[in-house]
Every structure is written in structure tokens, then in C-alpha cells.
């Protein structure tokens, strides 16, 4: 049963990663009234976040170009997932922002307790 819960927690981690990309894209498309700015921010923000994730955290660090570990990894995750939640908040989506932040917090605690990536 614990193995199923651990697998579900890692699946949640993947869903949260995708949610951050969607959140920053949503924020980008809701900024300002200029369609050019919306397009650049709506497409550019997820690309920037994706590149950062790939460089420092992909695959729990195993697939990252410059893998972070320990406290550096924890701080990066807090900034990355926090950035997603802040993007939702800035776009006026308070409830989804709180849900994203809370789901990340629960996921992170369980990953620490269960020694997952």
C-alpha cells in the first residue's frame, strides 16, 4: 500500500510541474491589454520556467544539466513552485494559487519523509 502512495506522490509531483508551466502561461496571457506583450509573456514564461527546470531539477536532478541537491534543491523548488502560485495570484486566480501552493507543500513533505527525489 505504501508503494502505491509513493507512486501517487511522484505522479502528483509531475502534475504539479506541469501545473506551474500552465500557471505562468496563463499569467502571461492575462497581463496587460497589448496582444504582443501577452503573446511574448504567455509563451515566454513557460519556456523560461521549463529551461530552468531542465537545467537544475529535471528528473529529480538525475536528468538536469546542473543538478541541485540538498538545501539548494529545496530552495529552487520553493522558488519555482512559488513562482507558479504567485503567477496565478497575479492573474487573479487566488483559489488555484492556494491549491497549487498547498499541494506542493504536502508533496514536498511526503517526498522528504519517504526519501523521494
C-alpha positions in Angstrom: 0.0 0.0 0.0 2.9 2.4 0.8 4.4 1.7 -2.6 1.1 2.9 -4.2 1.1 6.0 -2.1 4.7 6.8 -3.0 3.9 6.3 -6.7 0.9 8.6 -6.4 3.1 11.2 -4.7 5.5 11.1 -7.6 2.7 11.3 -10.1 1.4 14.4 -8.2 4.9 15.9 -8.4 4.8 15.6 -12.2 1.3 17.1 -12.3 2.5 20.0 -10.2 5.4 20.6 -12.5 3.1 20.8 -15.5 0.7 23.0 -13.4 3.5 25.6 -12.9 4.1 25.8 -16.6 0.4 26.2 -17.3 0.1 28.8 -14.4 2.9 31.0 -15.8 1.5 30.7 -19.3 -2.0 31.7 -18.0 -0.4 34.7 -16.2 1.4 35.8 -19.3 -1.8 35.7 -21.4 -3.7 37.8 -18.8 -1.1 40.6 -18.5 -1.9 44.0 -19.9 -4.0 44.7 -22.9 -1.3 44.6 -25.6 -1.6 41.3 -27.5 2.1 41.4 -28.4 3.1 41.5 -24.8 0.5 38.8 -23.9 1.9 36.5 -26.6 5.5 37.1 -25.5 4.8 36.6 -21.8 2.3 33.8 -22.4 4.7 31.7 -24.4 8.0 33.0 -23.0 7.3 32.5 -19.3 6.6 28.7 -19.6 9.7 28.4 -21.8 11.8 30.2 -19.3 10.5 28.1 -16.4 10.9 24.9 -18.4 14.5 25.8 -19.2 15.3 26.5 -15.6 13.7 23.2 -14.5 15.7 21.3 -17.2 18.9 23.0 -16.1 18.6 22.4 -12.4 15.9 19.9 -11.4 14.8 17.6 -14.2 14.2 14.0 -13.2 14.8 14.7 -9.6 18.2 16.1 -10.6 19.2 13.0 -12.4 18.5 14.4 -15.8 19.4 18.0 -15.0 22.3 19.7 -16.7 23.4 21.3 -13.4 21.7 19.2 -10.8 20.9 20.8 -7.4 20.9 18.8 -4.2 20.1 19.3 -0.6 19.1 22.8 0.6 19.8 24.3 -2.9 17.3 21.9 -4.5 14.8 22.7 -1.8 15.2 26.4 -2.2 15.0 26.1 -6.0 11.7 24.1 -5.7 10.2 26.6 -3.3 11.1 29.5 -5.7 9.9 27.5 -8.8 6.6 26.3 -7.4 6.1 29.5 -5.5 6.6 31.4 -8.8 3.8 29.3 -10.3 1.5 30.1 -7.3 2.4 33.8 -7.5 1.7 33.9 -11.2 -1.8 32.5 -10.6 -2.3 35.1 -7.8 -1.1 37.9 -10.1 -3.6 36.7 -12.7 -6.4 37.0 -10.2 -6.8 33.3 -9.6 -6.4 33.2 -5.8 -8.1 29.8 -5.1 -5.9 27.9 -7.7 -2.9 29.7 -6.4 -3.6 28.5 -2.8 -4.3 24.9 -4.1 -1.1 24.8 -6.0 1.0 26.0 -3.1 -0.8 23.7 -0.6 -0.4 20.7 -2.9 3.3 21.4 -3.4 3.8 21.7 0.4 2.1 18.4 1.1 4.0 16.7 -1.8 7.4 18.1 -0.6 6.8 17.0 3.0 5.9 13.5 1.8 8.9 13.3 -0.5 11.1 14.3 2.4 9.6 11.7 4.7 9.7 9.0 2.1 13.2 9.9 0.8 11.9 10.5 -2.8 13.6 12.8 -5.3 
